[in-house]
Amino acid sequence: MINWMLVPFAQLTNHELYQLLKLRVDVFVVEQTCPYPELDDKDTLDGVYHLLGYQNDQLVACSRLLPKGVSYPSVSIGRVATLATARGNGLGHQLLDQAITECERLWPDEKIEIGAQQHLLAFYQQHGFKQTSTMYLEDGIPHIDMQRECKQ
């Protein structure tokens, strides 16, 4: 079972922050062999929340929820990551479902936009996202913009 926490940056403990940054760097920089500016000054902005998923006191999943106007004109979800050793049992789907639920709670009646790695198109489509751009390279990795209409 995953225990979910939704926390603004200022309320993260030092230990939680360390685990969060380690997971993101392990996935996006090390695993994907992509040196890029992981610390992009968005984590600390007002209205940004960090979704943390713990299993047996270990951080196994995380994402960042951003209010509209930070990354996109709409609300957005980013930095979606799962621990490599915890994959294969639907954890990514649980994480995205939880992130969408929290976005709908925080910002009702708002669509959600994401910049998705292109190879994850079908994954995000399963959660109601539709492709809204052609492929573009971000840090050398093919990406597409996607959008999920607000729940009515």
C-alpha positions as CSV (number, residue, x, y, z in Angstrom):
1,M,0.0,0.0,0.0
2,I,1.2,3.5,-0.8
3,N,0.8,6.3,1.7
4,W,0.4,9.6,-0.2
5,M,1.4,13.0,1.1
6,L,0.8,16.4,-0.6
7,V,3.2,19.0,0.6
8,P,4.1,22.6,-0.4
9,F,7.9,23.1,-0.5
10,A,8.1,25.1,2.7
11,Q,6.6,22.1,4.7
12,L,9.0,19.5,3.4
13,T,11.4,18.2,6.0
14,N,15.1,18.0,5.2
15,H,14.8,14.2,4.9
16,E,11.7,14.4,2.6
17,L,13.4,17.0,0.4
18,Y,16.6,14.9,0.1
19,Q,14.5,11.8,-0.8
20,L,12.5,13.7,-3.4
21,L,15.5,15.2,-5.1
22,K,17.4,11.9,-5.0
23,L,14.5,10.1,-6.7
24,R,14.2,12.7,-9.4
25,V,17.9,12.9,-10.1
26,D,18.2,9.1,-10.1
27,V,15.4,8.8,-12.7
28,F,15.8,11.9,-14.9
29,V,19.5,12.4,-14.8
30,V,21.2,9.1,-14.0
31,E,18.8,6.5,-15.4
32,Q,17.9,8.5,-18.5
33,T,21.5,9.7,-18.9
34,C,20.3,13.2,-19.4
35,P,22.3,16.0,-17.7
36,Y,19.8,18.9,-17.3
37,P,18.9,21.5,-14.8
38,E,16.7,19.4,-12.4
39,L,16.5,22.3,-10.0
40,D,14.6,24.8,-12.1
41,D,13.3,27.3,-9.5
42,K,9.7,26.0,-9.8
43,D,9.7,23.7,-6.7
44,T,9.7,26.6,-4.3
45,L,7.0,28.8,-5.9
46,D,3.8,29.6,-4.1
47,G,1.0,27.2,-5.0
48,V,3.3,24.4,-6.1
49,Y,2.8,21.1,-4.3
50,H,4.9,17.9,-4.2
51,L,3.1,14.6,-4.2
52,L,5.1,11.9,-2.3
53,G,4.2,8.2,-2.3
54,Y,5.8,6.1,0.5
55,Q,5.9,2.4,0.9
56,N,7.5,1.0,4.0
57,D,8.9,4.5,4.8
58,Q,10.7,4.6,1.5
59,L,9.8,7.2,-1.2
60,V,8.8,5.2,-4.2
61,A,6.9,7.8,-6.3
62,C,6.6,11.6,-6.7
63,S,5.2,14.3,-8.9
64,R,5.0,18.0,-8.9
65,L,1.7,19.8,-9.1
66,L,1.8,23.4,-10.5
67,P,-0.8,26.1,-10.6
68,K,-1.7,27.6,-13.9
69,G,0.8,30.1,-15.3
70,V,3.9,28.4,-13.9
71,S,4.8,25.9,-16.6
72,Y,1.7,26.2,-18.8
73,P,-1.3,28.5,-19.1
74,S,-3.2,25.7,-17.3
75,V,-2.6,23.6,-14.2
76,S,0.2,21.1,-14.8
77,I,1.7,18.0,-13.5
78,G,5.5,17.4,-13.9
79,R,8.5,15.5,-12.5
80,V,6.4,12.3,-12.5
81,A,8.9,9.6,-11.3
82,T,8.8,6.2,-9.7
83,L,11.6,4.2,-8.1
84,A,13.1,1.7,-10.5
85,T,12.9,-1.2,-8.1
86,A,9.2,-0.4,-7.4
87,R,8.0,-0.5,-11.0
88,G,6.0,-3.2,-12.7
89,N,3.0,-3.3,-10.4
90,G,1.0,-0.3,-11.6
91,L,2.7,2.3,-9.4
92,G,3.0,4.8,-12.2
93,H,-0.8,4.6,-12.8
94,Q,-1.5,5.0,-9.1
95,L,0.8,8.0,-9.0
96,L,-0.8,9.7,-12.0
97,D,-4.3,8.9,-10.7
98,Q,-3.4,10.5,-7.3
99,A,-1.9,13.5,-9.0
100,I,-5.0,14.1,-11.1
101,T,-7.2,13.7,-8.1
102,E,-5.2,16.3,-6.1
103,C,-5.1,18.7,-9.0
104,E,-8.9,18.5,-9.3
105,R,-9.2,19.0,-5.5
106,L,-6.8,22.0,-5.5
107,W,-7.9,23.6,-8.7
108,P,-11.5,22.5,-9.6
109,D,-12.8,22.9,-13.1
110,E,-9.3,23.4,-14.6
111,K,-7.8,21.5,-17.4
112,I,-4.3,19.9,-16.9
113,E,-1.4,20.2,-19.3
114,I,1.8,18.2,-19.3
115,G,5.0,17.9,-21.3
116,A,5.3,14.1,-21.7
117,Q,8.1,12.0,-23.0
118,Q,6.8,10.9,-26.4
119,H,7.3,7.2,-25.7
120,L,4.7,7.5,-22.8
121,L,1.9,8.8,-25.1
122,A,-0.3,5.7,-24.5
123,F,0.3,5.7,-20.8
124,Y,-1.0,9.3,-20.5
125,Q,-3.8,8.6,-23.0
126,Q,-5.1,6.0,-20.6
127,H,-5.6,8.8,-18.0
128,G,-7.5,11.0,-20.4
129,F,-4.7,13.1,-21.8
130,K,-4.8,14.1,-25.5
131,Q,-1.8,15.1,-27.6
132,T,-1.8,18.8,-28.4
133,S,1.6,19.4,-30.1
134,T,4.0,17.8,-32.5
135,M,7.1,16.2,-31.1
136,Y,9.8,18.5,-29.8
137,L,13.2,17.8,-28.2
138,E,13.6,18.8,-24.6
139,D,17.1,18.1,-23.2
140,G,17.6,15.7,-26.1
141,I,14.5,13.6,-25.4
142,P,11.4,13.6,-27.7
143,H,8.5,15.2,-25.9
144,I,4.9,16.1,-26.7
145,D,2.5,18.5,-25.0
146,M,-0.7,16.9,-23.8
147,Q,-3.9,18.1,-22.2
148,R,-6.7,16.7,-20.0
149,E,-10.0,18.5,-20.0
150,C,-11.5,19.4,-16.6
151,K,-13.9,16.9,-15.1
152,Q,-17.5,18.2,-15.5
